[in-house]
């Protein structure tokens, strides 16, 4: 299996709702630098379980996937209907979209470390957690 396929496996796990498959994708000593997830594999499984409960029709799309040395980079979008609580926010019944750019370090065919950039402000506006920002003054 090539490291590039790992970027697609990540999306496949979420699209299938098979959170337990993260045990195969993530190294036991996995380090996650995402502020919303707890440490290790359990933290990843917990945060994505919460997303799947809040957005039961979650669909993840891989827009780009690249490999450079021991790094895998993926650009994703996540879309679903907000029908359950998420990150302390009550459901709105509206469709929400989140985007991310994820970078993983790979060893022995598994992700061992992760960094990401998420459109957090847009996501929290869609969840109703914050008001949309106003226009930039000229």
Secondary structure in CASP SS format (residue, H / E / C, confidence):
PFRMAT SS
TARGET T0000
AUTHOR 0000-0000-0000
METHOD secondary structure of the structure
MODEL  1
X C 1.00
X C 1.00
X H 1.00
X H 1.00
X H 1.00
X H 1.00
X H 1.00
X H 1.00
X H 1.00
X H 1.00
X H 1.00
X H 1.00
X H 1.00
X H 1.00
X H 1.00
X H 1.00
X C 1.00
X C 1.00
X H 1.00
X H 1.00
X H 1.00
X H 1.00
X H 1.00
X H 1.00
X H 1.00
X E 1.00
X E 1.00
X E 1.00
X E 1.00
X E 1.00
X E 1.00
X E 1.00
X C 1.00
X C 1.00
X C 1.00
X C 1.00
X C 1.00
X C 1.00
X C 1.00
X H 1.00
X H 1.00
X H 1.00
X H 1.00
X H 1.00
X H 1.00
X H 1.00
X H 1.00
X H 1.00
X H 1.00
X H 1.00
X H 1.00
X H 1.00
X H 1.00
X H 1.00
X C 1.00
X C 1.00
X C 1.00
X C 1.00
X E 1.00
X E 1.00
X E 1.00
X E 1.00
X E 1.00
X E 1.00
X E 1.00
X E 1.00
X E 1.00
X E 1.00
X C 1.00
X C 1.00
X E 1.00
X E 1.00
X E 1.00
X E 1.00
X E 1.00
X E 1.00
X E 1.00
X E 1.00
X E 1.00
X E 1.00
X E 1.00
X C 1.00
X C 1.00
X C 1.00
X C 1.00
X E 1.00
X C 1.00
X C 1.00
X E 1.00
X C 1.00
X C 1.00
X C 1.00
X C 1.00
X C 1.00
X E 1.00
X E 1.00
X E 1.00
X E 1.00
X E 1.00
X E 1.00
X E 1.00
X E 1.00
X E 1.00
X E 1.00
X E 1.00
X E 1.00
X E 1.00
X C 1.00
X C 1.00
X E 1.00
X E 1.00
X E 1.00
X E 1.00
X E 1.00
X E 1.00
X E 1.00
X E 1.00
X E 1.00
X C 1.00
X H 1.00
X H 1.00
X H 1.00
X H 1.00
X H 1.00
X H 1.00
X H 1.00
X C 1.00
X C 1.00
X C 1.00
X C 1.00
X C 1.00
X C 1.00
X C 1.00
X C 1.00
X C 1.00
X C 1.00
X C 1.00
X C 1.00
END
